Amino acid sequence: MKTKSCLMIATVLLSLSASSLGQAGTDMKDAAKDTGDATKTAAVKTGHATKKAAVKTGDATGTAAKDTGHATKVAAKDTGHGVKKATKAVGSGAKAGAQKTDDEMKK
């Protein structure tokens, strides 16, 4: 009887061990699937954020180029006005100098 009881207990313990191992395998599969799903979700979100950042960078670059072009145009216009004024001033000074030289020559 004692042997029969020990054999029965051993059988029950072995079946519980096998069941536990089977459950552990299922848990591992589930954990791997969950990790794969989370990785896929993270990759999709990262891709979306990268695309959005690229679009915003492109927009900002276009705006900066437009602003730079406008500033360059304004600066060129202002430089042209400055050169024109300076040329007039030099011309007036040269004319006055030439007149004075002519007057001195006549004396």
Buried (B, 14 or more C-beta within 10 A) or exposed (E): EEEEEEEEEEEEEEEEEEEEEEEEEEEEEEEEEEEEEEEEEEEEEEEEEEEEEEEEEEEEEEEEEEEEEEEEEEEEEEEEEEEEEEEEEEEEEEEEEEEEEEEEEEE
